[in-house]
Amino acid sequence: MNVVVTGASGFLGSAVVTALRGAGVPVVPVSRRPGPGITTVDNYSRSPTADLLVHTAEEADRAKVNALGEPYAEGTARTVRELAGRAGHLVYVSSGTVYGDQSDRAFRTDDPVHATDTYSRAKIRNEQIALEAGGAVVRPSNLCGPGMSPHNVLSDILRQVPGTGPLVVRDDTPVRDFLPVTEAALAVLAVLQLRVHGLFNVGSGVGVSIRELAGLALRVAGQAEREIVATQRSTRRSMNVLDVTGTRERVGWAPRATLHELLDQTNSHGVRP
C-alpha cells in the first residue's frame, strides 16, 4: 500500500504522517517546503501517484483565502481533480466550518452546508470533486496542539498564560469544538485503512464557549483567580460543534483525549505569537 500525504510539513499533514508511520504504513510525505525525508513539489498536482492519497495542503487561513478570491479557489479545484486522477483512493481534508455556526445542536454530515465566502465555496466544491471520484471527505473541527497556528483564539489565550492581570478575548460567547490534532490524524488513518467513501466529521463532539476555554486554560495554569474580559461581546448566537456518531459507527474512531489534556500538553510546550 503506497500512501502519499500532501502538505506533510503542515500542522495536520505532519500529524497524519506520524500516525501512518506509527501504524507501520509506508508513506511518502509531499510538501512545497523542503525538509528531511520530504518529496518537494512546486505544485501539488505533481505529487507522486499513490494507492491512497491524503490531501491536507490547502491554505488554512480563512481571511487569506478570501483575500486571494476566486482564482485561488479555482486553482485548488484543479489540484483536487488532478490528485483524484493520481490516486486509487483520495481523502480530502475539508473543514467543519462549512456548516456555518447557526445551530443549537451538533452538526451531522447530512446537515446543509453554506457557501458564504471564497473559503467555504472552495471547500464545498472540492468536497464534491473528491466524492464524485469515489473518495472520502474529512471535516475537522478546530484542531489544536503544539505547533498550531498562532492566529486562532486558543493561541491568543495561551499567549496570556501564565501572566498577570485580566485575560483578554475579543468575544467570549461563541461555542466551538476543539480537538487535538493527533486525534484528527488517527481519524484520517482509520478512514484510509478502510478505504471508505463519503463524509466524515472529525471533532470532539463537545461544545465549549470561548469563556469556558479561557477559564480552563487558567485553571490548568494554576491561575483560576484571574479575570476574563471580552472586548467585543456579541449578542448573536454562534455555535459550531460536530456530531461524530457516524464516524465512530463507520470506521471505529472516536476522540480519546480531553480538552483538559490538550491544554495541559499545549501549555507545557508553549505557544509563540
Disulfide bonds with the S-S distance in Angstrom:
none
